[in-house]
């Protein structure tokens, strides 16, 4: 979803200097409110019904909202995001394990300078592998889990640079539960996180290179194929 980082315009730039496609601050704020509201409705629904709500809600935002990451010339012919059918096999409730906690990654962007993320642990996903969980140390904080899978860059597969699974600072968060009696010790006092790859989505830079988006590092690359969620956008 948009505003991984704002388009290439500094906030202090005068209005006349803003690119015509750059959303205004109140438009970005409204986008965030709508995304948070959408995920609230998704969390209240059963997974398959929530997925349909999510898909339709995002299509509506991309098609008509002034903060859509789609370039203006593509909005007129927009027919919906390429999202695979829901598959329950790619939904997990996983504890956040302590492996890797404290690792720091500094990500250079073209718009916000260097952004620092600190690893807060690892999710182990049966049959798929492991993913690092990161916390944004800047304003707003939040849990961030990007990933890249074996379908990336393939015809009919996912976006080549990777996708986002969770990004709580932007509202993309599916909730938590509790570790069962047989669960491993974790770093969050018995909390499990819902990780549903059916809700994986492309960073905004997949649609317009004016966006600067943090992408998955080596700790967030899966050798397994993840054929669900949002797929690579078409070039048209």
C-alpha positions in Angstrom: 0.0 0.0 0.0 1.2 3.5 -0.5 3.4 5.7 1.6 6.2 3.2 2.3 8.0 6.4 1.7 6.5 9.5 0.1 7.1 10.2 -3.5 10.3 12.1 -4.4 9.3 15.5 -3.0 10.5 16.9 0.3 7.8 18.1 2.7 9.2 21.6 2.9 8.9 22.1 -0.9 6.4 24.8 -2.0 3.2 23.7 -3.5 4.1 24.9 -6.9 7.2 22.6 -6.9 5.3 19.5 -6.1 5.0 16.9 -8.9 1.4 16.9 -10.3 1.1 13.2 -9.3 2.2 13.7 -5.6 -0.7 13.3 -3.2 -1.3 16.2 -0.8 -0.8 15.6 3.0 -4.5 15.4 3.8 -4.9 12.9 1.0 -2.2 10.6 2.4 -3.8 11.0 5.8 -7.2 9.9 4.4 -5.6 7.0 2.7 -4.1 5.8 5.9 -7.4 6.1 7.7 -9.2 4.1 5.1 -6.5 1.4 5.1 -6.7 1.1 8.9 -10.5 0.8 8.7 -10.2 -1.8 6.0 -7.9 -4.0 8.1 -10.2 -3.6 11.1 -13.1 -5.1 9.1 -10.8 -7.8 7.8 -9.8 -8.9 11.3 -13.4 -9.1 12.3 -14.3 -11.4 9.4 -13.5 -15.1 8.7 -10.3 -15.4 6.7 -11.8 -16.1 3.3 -14.5 -13.4 3.7 -11.9 -11.0 5.1 -9.7 -11.7 2.0 -12.6 -10.7 -0.3 -13.2 -7.5 1.7 -9.5 -6.7 1.5 -9.3 -7.4 -2.3 -12.4 -5.3 -3.1 -11.4 -2.5 -0.7 -7.9 -2.2 -2.1 -9.3 -2.2 -5.7 -11.6 0.7 -4.8 -8.7 2.7 -3.3 -6.4 2.1 -6.1 -9.0 3.0 -8.7 -10.2 6.3 -7.3 -8.3 7.6 -4.3 -6.0 10.6 -4.9 -3.2 8.9 -3.0 -3.3 5.8 -5.1 0.2 4.6 -6.1 -1.0 4.1 -9.6 0.2 6.7 -12.1 -2.7 8.8 -13.3 -2.5 7.5 -16.8 -3.2 4.0 -15.6 -6.2 4.8 -13.3 -8.6 5.1 -16.2 -8.1 1.6 -17.5 -7.7 0.0 -14.0 -9.7 -3.3 -13.7 -8.4 -4.5 -10.3 -5.2 -5.7 -8.7 -3.9 -9.2 -9.7 -4.7 -11.2 -6.6 -4.6 -15.0 -6.4 -7.6 -17.0 -5.0 -7.5 -17.6 -1.2 -5.7 -20.7 0.0 -6.0 -21.6 3.7 -2.7 -23.5 3.5 -0.8 -20.3 3.5 -2.2 -18.9 6.8 -0.1 -19.4 10.0 -0.3 -18.4 13.6 3.4 -18.2 14.7 5.3 -17.0 17.8 8.0 -14.5 17.4 11.2 -16.4 18.3 14.3 -14.6 19.6 16.7 -15.7 16.8 18.5 -12.8 15.3 17.0 -10.1 17.6 19.1 -7.0 17.8 20.5 -7.1 14.2 20.4 -3.7 12.6 19.7 -2.9 9.0 20.2 0.6 7.5 18.2 1.1 4.3 19.2 4.0 2.0 16.2 5.6 0.2 16.0 8.4 -2.3 13.4 10.3 -0.4 14.0 9.8 3.4 17.7 9.4 3.7 18.8 6.3 5.6 16.1 4.4 7.4 17.1 2.1 10.3 15.3 -1.2 11.1 16.1 -3.4 14.1 15.4 -7.1 14.0 13.1 -8.1 16.9 13.1 -11.9 16.1 12.2 -14.6 13.7 9.1 -16.3 12.4 9.5 -20.0 11.5 6.9 -21.2 9.1 6.5 -25.0 8.5 7.3 -26.0 5.0 8.3 -22.5 3.9 11.3 -21.4 6.0 12.0 -18.5 8.3 11.4 -14.7 8.1 13.0 -11.9 10.0 10.7 -9.5 11.8 11.8 -5.9 11.9 10.9 -2.8 13.9 11.1 0.7 12.3 13.2 2.7 14.7 12.0 6.1 13.3 8.8 8.0 14.0 5.8 5.7 14.4 7.7 2.4 15.0 5.9 -0.7 14.0 6.4 -4.3 12.9 7.6 -4.9 9.4 7.9 -8.2 7.6 8.8 -8.0 3.9 9.6 -11.2 1.9 10.6 -12.4 -1.5 9.7 -15.9 -2.6 10.7 -18.3 -5.5 7.9 -17.0 -7.8 9.5 -13.5 -7.8 10.1 -12.2 -11.3 8.7 -15.2 -13.0 5.9 -15.0 -15.6 2.6 -15.1 -13.7 4.5 -14.8 -10.4 5.1 -12.2 -7.8 6.8 -8.8 -8.1 10.5 -9.3 -8.6 11.7 -7.1 -5.7 9.4 -8.7 -3.1 6.2 -8.1 -1.2 5.0 -7.0 2.2 3.4 -9.5 4.6 3.0 -7.2 7.6 3.5 -3.5 8.0 1.7 -2.4 11.2 2.8 1.3 10.9 0.6 1.4 7.8 -2.2 -0.7 9.3 -1.3 -3.9 7.4 -1.7 -6.2 10.5 -3.9 -9.2 10.9 -3.8 -9.6 14.7 -2.3 -11.8 17.4 -3.3 -14.8 19.5 -1.6 -16.9 22.2 0.9 -19.7 22.1 -0.5 -23.1 23.0 0.9 -25.4 25.7 3.3 -27.0 23.2 4.5 -23.7 21.7 8.1 -22.7 21.9 9.3 -19.9 24.1 9.0 -16.5 22.3 10.0 -12.9 22.8 6.5 -11.6 23.3 5.1 -13.3 26.4 3.2 -16.1 24.7 1.8 -14.0 21.8 1.4 -15.5 18.3 1.1 -13.4 15.1 -1.3 -14.1 12.3 0.8 -14.4 9.1 -1.4 -14.9 6.1 0.4 -14.8 2.7 -3.0 -14.4 1.0 -2.8 -10.8 2.2 0.7 -10.2 0.9 0.8 -7.1 -1.2 3.2 -5.2 -3.5 5.1 -2.1 -2.4 4.1 1.1 -4.1 7.3 1.1 -6.1 5.9 -1.9 -8.1 3.5 0.6 -9.7 5.4 3.9 -9.8 9.2 4.3 -9.4 8.6 7.7 -7.8 8.0 5.7 -4.6 11.0 4.6 -2.5 10.3 1.4 -0.7 12.4 -0.7 1.7 12.7 -4.2 0.2 13.5 -7.7 1.6 17.1 -8.4 2.6 18.7 -11.9 2.7 16.9 -12.8 6.0 13.5 -12.4 4.3 14.0 -14.4 1.2 12.2 -17.7 0.9 13.3 -20.6 -1.3 9.7 -21.8 -1.3 7.0 -20.7 -3.8 4.2 -18.5 -2.4 1.6 -18.5 -5.2 -1.0 -16.5 -3.2 -1.5 -12.9 -2.4 -1.0 -10.0 -4.8 0.9 -11.0 -8.0 3.2 -8.8 -10.1 1.4 -5.9 -11.8 1.0 -5.9 -15.6 3.0 -3.4 -17.6 -0.1 -1.8 -19.1 
